[in-house]
Amino acid sequence: MKILLRIVSMLVIIWLGLLFTGYGVLTGSHKNVAGIGLQCQYLTARGMIKAQYLHSDSGIIGVAECPILRKTSEVVDDNE
């Protein structure tokens, strides 16, 4: 029971951190448009978002792979 409580409380802390910072965690990605584009899916505290990137294997033009964390435009406490 203690382990379950610790796991749940850790998940709540992580969710609150994602909510107040506005970051999302990478959940999946796939290439599109004949391998030129890269579509990344991120899990945020408010739901799933998708981001499109220009893709190249070398990373010189565009990105080689999706970033693990991504800042979203919607933040709960933005002070603006």
PyMOL commands that set and color helices and strands:
alter all, ss='L'
color gray80, all
select helices_A, chain A and resi 2-21
alter helices_A, ss='H'
color red, helices_A
select strands_A, chain A and resi 23-32+37-44+47-54+69-71
alter strands_A, ss='S'
color yellow, strands_A
deselect
rebuild
show_as cartoon
